[in-house]
Amino acid sequence: MSKDNSEFKGIQEYLDKGAIILDVRTEAEYSEGHVKNSLHIVLDELEYEIDQLKALQKPIITCCRSGARSERAKDILLDEDFEVINGGPWQNVESYI
C-alpha cells in the first residue's frame, strides 16, 4: 500500500492528534504481530467495550489483517460518535509509526 492511498488518508494526521490504534483481529492473529502499543479488542467484543473507549477521549485508527474487519469496527464506532478512521491492514498503520 502506498501512503497516498486515499482510503487510508489521514493516518498521519490522526497519529499527530494522539490517536489510539485499535486492532480488531483475533487473539491468535494479534499474538503473531501487531503495532506496538496498539489496543486490542476483538471485533466481536467491540460493542461491549464502547464505554472503555469513550473514557479514553481520543481519536481512533482501526486496523486488522486486510482492512475488512477494521472497516466494520470503524462503522460501529462512527455510530457511537467516535472520531475514527480505518487504517486498513495493521502493517499499513505500522508503516506510519
N, C-alpha and C positions, 0 to 999 in steps of 0.2 A: 504494500500500500504506500502510495506516495503521500507525503504530508500535506499536499494541496488538495487531496480528495475532499470534495465539498461535503460529502456525507459526514466526514469527521472534522469538519472545520470548527474551530472553537476550542479544541482540546487545550491548546497552549493558553488561550485566554482564560479558560476555566481553571487551569492549574495556577495561573497567576493570581486568581482570586481565592486561592486556597481550597480548591475543590477536593472532595473526597473521591477516591477511586473505589467504586463498588463492583466487585467481581461476583457474578451470579452463577458460576459454574458449580458442579458437584464437588464434594469433599475430595474425591479421588483426583479430579482434574486440577483443582486448586493446589493439592499437595505436590503435583508434578511440576509446578512452576506458576508464578504469579508476580504481579507488580509489587515491589517492596512497599510495605506499609499500606497495602490496599485493605479495604474492609471486605470480608467475605460473608455474604448471605446468599444461600442457595435460592434460586428464583422461586421455587415452590413455597418458600418460607417468607418471602419478601413482604407480603401483605401483613404478616404478624409482627414485622419489625419497623413499621412505619413510624411509630412513636419514638423509637430509639433514633431513627434517622432525623426526625424533626428536631429532636433535642440538640443535635449537633449544629444546626443552623448554618449549614454550608451548602454551596452548590455541589452537585454530584455528577461524576462521569461514570456511566455504566460500562462494563466490559464482560466478555465471555470468551468462548472459543472462536466463533465465527462472526458474531455480531447479531445473530437472530434472537437469542435469549436476552441479550443486553437491550435490544430494541423493545422487547416486551416489558422488561424491567423499567425502561425509560417511560413507556406509556403508562404503566401503573403509577409511577412517581409523578408524572405530569397530572394525572387525575387527582393526586393529593396536593397539587400546587407547589411541587418542588421545582427549583431551578435545576434542570437536568439535561444532559446530552448523552447520546450513545457514542461511546468511544470505539465500539467495534471489538475486534479481537484484542485480547489482553496484551499481546506483543506489540500491537499498534500503539496502544496507550503507553506502554513501557518505553517506546522509542522517543517519547517526549520528555521522559524523566532524566 
